[in-house]
Each structure stands twice: as C-alpha cells, then as structure tokens.
Amino acid sequence: MSVDQWAHYYRARLLLLFNRREAAIEALHAALRVDPDFARAASFLGYAYGSLGQDALSVRAFRDALR
C-alpha cells in the first residue's frame, strides 16, 4: 500500500465535501492509477459518479470494487 494512493483518496473525499465532484473523480482515478486494486477508491468512485447521475459509470466502478 502506497501513501500516494491514500493521499489521492482523501483528497477526493475532501473535494466531494465541497461539491467538487469532477475534481474528486479525477483524484480517485489518480488513486486507482497508483493501485488498480484499491477497492475503497473504486467504491467511492461509484458513489461520486452516482452523485452526478452517471449511473452506468457508477455501476462499473462498484463492480470494479468487488473484484
């Protein structure tokens, strides 16, 4: 586990608190680039996409979190 993946993840959490959903999604993708198996980031990505009404992307992210 890398400190970088957690930094991106918590940055995304903070961004979403301030309704900066697109920036949060970018940070979550950055976390997943560091560790593609980071299920917590994939799950939160599903939540972030869902908050934007992007249901297909949300479902895909949640499925990725389960693999």
N, C-alpha and C positions, 0 to 999 in steps of 0.2 A: 504494500500500500504506500502511495506516494503523498507527500504533503501537498503537492501541486493539485492533485485531484480533489482533495478536501478544500483547498483554497478556492478553486473554481466553484465547487458545490455550495459552500457557504456564501460566496459572493452572489450566486444565483438566488439563494434563499433571501438574502438581504434585498436584492433588486426586486424580487417579487413582492416583498412587503411594501415597497414604494411604487407598486403597479408598473414597474418597468419590465413587462413580460418578455418583450423581444430580446432585451439585453440579458435577461435571466436565461432564456433559451440558448443564447449564444454561449453563456458561461457553462451551462450544462453540457453542451456539445464539446466544449473545451475539456471538461472533466472526463467525458467519455473518450476523447482522443487520447488522454493520458492513460486511462484504464477502461477499455471497452466492456469489461465485465463488472463495472461499478453499478450494481443493481440499484442502489439508493438514488444515484443521479438519474438513471433511466426511469425510475418510478416517478421522481419529481418532475422529470421532463414530460411525462404523460400528464401529470397534473397541470403543468404550465400550458401545454398545448390545449388541454381541455378548457382552461380558463379563457382561452382565446376563441373557443368554439371550433377548433380544428380537430374534430373527432377522429378522423382516420389516423392522423399523426399521433394523437393521444393513445389510441388503442395499440398502435405499433410500438410506441415507447413502453407501455405497460407490459406488452408481450415480451419485449426485449429484457425487461427487468426480471421476468420469470424464468428466463433461460439459464 
